[in-house]
Every structure is written in structure tokens, then in C-alpha cells.
């Protein structure tokens, strides 16, 4: 079942707040702000794969897909759609 983008964003913002002890906005560049490291990016990959039943491979591992919560939510939506998650 497809999750609304806002739901994915809320869950990701909650995850980030718990892990970093910081409140983030969905459009904040998490890496440019110094809030996250490339090592934490790998933790995000694992979290997204497990939480949303997706596989993130190859070109999808670009840092640009993880810079903002909005970007991560778009990645989740795209990968779930590619896997045939139609929401039915």
C-alpha cells in the first residue's frame, strides 16, 4: 500500500530527531547544515530499506537523494512505485 509522502516525511523527521536530538525541517539540507555525516547516510539507507521495504542500489545511493527529508520521501515513493506498489 502506498504511503502518503507527508506520512513518510513525518516518520523520517521523527527518526532523525530521535537519532540526532535535533528538530529538522523537511527541506533542510541535512549535510550542508553539518547535522549529518556520510556515515550517518549509510544508517539512513538501512533505515529506509527496512522501514519501507525497498532496495536502494546503484545511482539511487547518490548523496543528493538523502540531503533532505523531502528528497528521501521522494526516493521512497519512486522505489515503491517501481516495485509495483500501486496503493491497492
Secondary structure, DSSP 8 states (H G I E B T S, - for coil): ----HHHHHHHHHHHHHHHHS----TTS-TTTTTS--HHHHHHHHHHHHHHHT----GGGG-GGGGSSHHHHHHHHHHHHHHTT----
